[in-house]
């Protein structure tokens, strides 16, 4: 990989119109003065950077679950999955990954499986790092049936800045591990509800890479991850 390839990443098509708008505003700002024009250039570059969609090396070992989002593990809690998915009220381990406005916001399937249900629910826009965001914020939820019959939930949650959740999947569709399934615009969170009895292999404060970081192992019974932040 060249240095240029390491810096310049592909942009997801969802971002094209936003970059075009930012570029048009930049032209108008340059007509006013050079200083605001340069601010517009910085804004345009940031918009492009926000919608970047780099290729990822998805681990292929059987049973692995990968992170659905770039970001930081902000919560590991036990909670029932969203009721609109019809998965019952049994509490499951929930791993929450918070994405700030500088993270890549393309979301990827944590495991291979069939999309059993897709449920969108409007809501509020609390800071996505807060506990109440899972319950009260706008969200889009996926129920995935894995190849071994177990099920997981993946929930896209809008944050304080985000106002638009995008999902490209439909019920009955089959996803590959690490496959792109949606994005959230401008700061948000993704929750993953692990199958009963599966321990997370990430820790609070850990940085994750969508499609690459292993968050759980379905094939082996492992203890929860232990780490020390330094």
Buried (B, 14 or more C-beta within 10 A) or exposed (E): EEEEEEEEBEBBEBBEEBBEEBBEBBEEBBEEEEEBBEBBBEBBEBBBBBBBBBEBEBBEEEBBBBBBBBBBBBBBEEBBBBEBBEBEEEEBBBBBBBBBBEBBBBBBBBBBBBBBBBBEEEBEBBBBBBEEBBBBBBBBBBBBBBBEEBBBBBBBBBBBBBBEBBBEBEEEBBBEBBBBBBBBBBBBBBBBBBBEEBBBBBBBEBEBBBBBBBBBBBEEEEEEBEEEEE
